[in-house]
Amino acid sequence: MSSRQPGPAASDTVDSSGLSVAPREGTTAPFLVFGYGSLIWRPPPHVARRVPGYITTHYRRFWQLSEDHRGTVERPGRVVTLVPKSRYHSIAASLSSLSPSIAALSGPSPGEVTGAAKEKCWGVVYEIHPTSVEEVKAYLTVREMNGYSCLSLPVHTTGGVLLSSVYIGTLDNPQFSATSDDGDGLMRVAKHIKGAAGPSGPNEEYLLNLGTALAAIQAEVAAEDTDLHADGRCGDWYVEELIRLVKSM
């Protein structure tokens, strides 16, 4: 995608990042969508502008099974979803009571980063051309059909906070599959990813693409955020640890 983005429409109110944040009277509100998984490196069509951003309310986890893109019905793959921080520990307690073999979740631990960085889930906000909003919504509905629902979340950008649509595999969807964040749990996820593949390609490719895309975001905004790394790392301890484990197999 070209780094030079079209200017805002005359009817738009824009923030300092260049994205439309509110319509003027008599115009339609802009459609903003936040990508935190494959939408980062495979953006939706008809993008008018893009800007990196992060959310602070959820953790990114490979807790969504994929039967349509990175796996099959017989051997589902794993893709990312967002887990509310407010529900994270209750999920741990539930898993522990149902299966003693599953270690309780305790939040980021093995490769935990420090400071504000661990609280941020980075991705990209896309603004869709006004004339193509319905087409893109239909496209995303099909692309995210395997257990995902569309919610609205505040996304922090250098220009301000943008309320964006986000496709999330909610906790009650049939493809949701939580695992512990201890060493055994991460190894189970890594082995699952290593052996799965679907119509969109190997599950491992998805993981590696995510790491590369997040590292690119880190490099893009590192000059404006001292918590970020400009050294080729992706800045997400969980993703980095899974990549390390998968590459070691």
N, C-alpha and C positions, 0 to 999 in steps of 0.2 A: 504494500500500500504506500502511495506517495506520502512523504512527510508534509507536503504542502496541502493543506486542507482548504476546501471552499469556505468562503466567508459566510457568516450568518445571514439568514433572510432578513429583509427589512422589517418584517413583522415580529422578529424575535427579540427577547431580552437575553443577553449573554453574560456569562461569568468571565473571569479573567483567563480561563483556559480556552475560551472560544466556543464552548458548548452552549446551546440554547437552554436556558433554565426556566423560562416562563414565557407564555405567549402574551402578546398585547391583546387588548380587547377585540373580540371578533375573530381571533385566530385560534388555531388548534394547538394544544399543548404538544411540545416535542416528545418523541418517543425515544427514551434512553434505555439501553440494556447493558447490564454489567456482566462481562465474561470473566470467569475465574478458572475455567478448565479449557476445553478445546476451542472455545470461542476466542481465546486469546490469539492462537496461531491460525485458526480458521474462522475469521470474522464473518458475520452475516452479510448478505448482499446489501447494496444501496446505502453504504455508510457515508454520511456527510462529513462527520468529524469523529475523532477518537481522542481520548485522554487517559493516561494511567490513573488509577485510584485504588483505594483500599477500603475494606469494611472492618469494623472493630467488634461486631456483634456475634460473629460466627468463626468456627474453625473449619479449615478445608481438610477433608478426609476422603480416602478411597473407600467409602462405605456404601457405594451404590453399585449394585450388580448391573452389568450390561449384557443383554442378550441380543441386541440389534446392531451394535457398532463394534465393540471390542471383545465380543464373545458370542456364544450361541446359547440356545435354550439348554442344550446338553452340557455345555461348559461355559457358563457366564464369565465374562471378564469383570474387572473392577474399574470404575471411573470415579471422579471426585464429585462430592456433594458438599453442602455447607451444613454444619451441625451447630445449632444455637449454643452459645456458651452457657446460657442459663439452664440448658437441659443436659449438658455434657456429663455431669457427675451422677445425675439421676439415671442416665442410660447405663453408666458403669454399675450402679447398684442393682439395676434390673438384670443385667447380664450375669452378674455374680450370683444372684439368687436363683437364676434359671440354670446356670451351668457352673459348678465349682471349678471347672477346668479353665474357665475364662478369667484371667486376672482382672481385678478392678482397675478401671481407668483412673488416672490421677492427673490428667492434663499433660502438657508438653513435658517430657523428661529426658529421653536418651540424649538427644543432640540439642537440647533446649537452648535457644538464644536468649539473651538478656535484654532488659529494657523494653521500650515500646515496640520494638520490631516483632516480638513474639505475639503481640496483640493484634497485628495487622494481617489481613488476608488480601494480598495484592491481586489486581487484575486490570481490566481495561473497560472503560465506559464508551459505548458507541452511541452516537446520535444518528438516527435513520432519517433519510430524506423524507420530508412530509408526504410526498406523493406516493411513497412506497411502503408506508407503515403497515397497512393491512396485509400486503404481500409478505413482508418480513415476519409479521406475527404468525401468519400461516406457516411459513417456512420453519420458524422456531418451534412451533407446536409439533410439527412432524419430527424435527431433529431431536427434540427433547421429550419424545412421547413415552419413553421407557421408564415411567415412574416419576417424572419431573412435574412440578407445579410452578406457576409463575407468581412470585411475590414482589413486593416493593421494599427496598432497603436503602438507607442513606449511605452514599459512597463519598468518601473524602478524596478530594483532588486538590491540586495546588491552587485552583481558582475558587474553591469553596466546596460545600456539601451538595451533592446531586442526588435526588430521589430517583432511583433507577429500578427498572424491572430486572428481576433475577430469577433464573430457572434453578430450582432446588429440588433434590430428591427428599421429600419430607419424611419425617421419622415414621410415619404410618403407611408409607407406600410399600408395596410387596417386594420391591427390589432393594429395600434398605437392609444392609447387613453390617452391623457394627462389629469391630474387633478391638482388642485392647491395644494400648499404645506402649506396652512393655516390649522387651526384646522378642519374646515368643510371638506376640500378636503381630508385630511388624514383619517378622519372618514369614508368618502364614500369609500375610497380604502379598509380600514380595514373591513367594512361590506361586501364589495364585496368578499374579500378573505375568510372571515369567512363562507360564504354560498356556495362557489363553490367547485366542485370536478370533476375529470376527470379520464381517464384511468391510469394515473400515481399516482393517489391518491388525497387526499384533498388538496385544495389550501393552507389552513392553515399550513399543514405539510411542504410545500415548503418554506413558510416564516420562520418557526421555524428552519428548516434545514439550511437555509441561515444564520440566526443569529448564530447558533452553529458553522457553518463552518468558518464564519468571526472571531468569538471569538478565534477559534483554530489558525487562522493565526496570530491574534494579539499576542497570547501567544508565537507562534513560533519565531516571529521576534522582540518582544518587547525589547529584550536585545540590539538590534542594532539600534533601532529607538525610541528616547525619546518621540515622539508624540503619541506612541501607548500605549494601556492599557493592563496590564497583570492581570486584576481583573475579568475576565469572561465576560466583555462587548465586543460587536462586533466592536465598534469603528466607526459605521456608524449611525449617529443620526436618519436618515430617517428610516432605518430598525428597529432600537431600538424602535422608537416611534410607528411604525406599530405593532410590537410585543406586546408592552404594551397595545395598544388599542384592539387588537384581544383577548388577554388574559383577558381583562376586560369584555368581552361580555358574 
